[in-house]
Amino acid sequence: MARLRDYYKSEVVSALQTKYNYKSVMQIPKIDKIVINVGCGDARRTARSSMQSSTI
């Protein structure tokens, strides 16, 4: 996550400032929290069914 924060500070902040003509850095939106959601419902379901069939 540190790489994403560094990229935001170095590239995105300057691009936003020039695009929207912000006078101060405090006007630029900042990132508070990054959440990455990875769905693994099917993998869990198939693993559980394969374990049940192998134990029977």
DANORPE-V987829 format. One record per residue. RES is the residue in three letters. SS is DSSP state (H for helix, E for strand, - for the rest). OMEGA is omega in whole degrees, -180 to 180 (none if undefined). Layout:
res=RES ss=SS omega=OMEGA
res=RES ss=SS omega=OMEGA
This chain:
res=MET ss=- omega=-179
res=ALA ss=H omega=179
res=ARG ss=H omega=179
res=LEU ss=H omega=178
res=ARG ss=H omega=178
res=ASP ss=H omega=178
res=TYR ss=H omega=179
res=TYR ss=H omega=-178
res=LYS ss=H omega=-175
res=SER ss=H omega=-173
res=GLU ss=H omega=-170
res=VAL ss=H omega=-178
res=VAL ss=H omega=180
res=SER ss=H omega=178
res=ALA ss=H omega=178
res=LEU ss=H omega=-178
res=GLN ss=H omega=179
res=THR ss=H omega=-178
res=LYS ss=H omega=-175
res=TYR ss=H omega=178
res=ASN ss=- omega=176
res=TYR ss=- omega=180
res=LYS ss=- omega=-176
res=SER ss=- omega=177
res=VAL ss=H omega=-180
res=MET ss=H omega=179
res=GLN ss=H omega=-176
res=ILE ss=- omega=178
res=PRO ss=- omega=179
res=LYS ss=- omega=-180
res=ILE ss=- omega=178
res=ASP ss=- omega=-173
res=LYS ss=- omega=177
res=ILE ss=- omega=-180
res=VAL ss=- omega=177
res=ILE ss=- omega=-178
res=ASN ss=- omega=179
res=VAL ss=- omega=180
res=GLY ss=- omega=179
res=CYS ss=- omega=-180
res=GLY ss=H omega=-180
res=ASP ss=H omega=-179
res=ALA ss=H omega=179
res=ARG ss=H omega=-179
res=ARG ss=H omega=-179
res=THR ss=H omega=178
res=ALA ss=H omega=-180
res=ARG ss=H omega=-179
res=SER ss=H omega=179
res=SER ss=H omega=177
res=MET ss=H omega=-180
res=GLN ss=H omega=-178
res=SER ss=H omega=-180
res=SER ss=H omega=-180
res=THR ss=H omega=-177
res=ILE ss=- omega=none
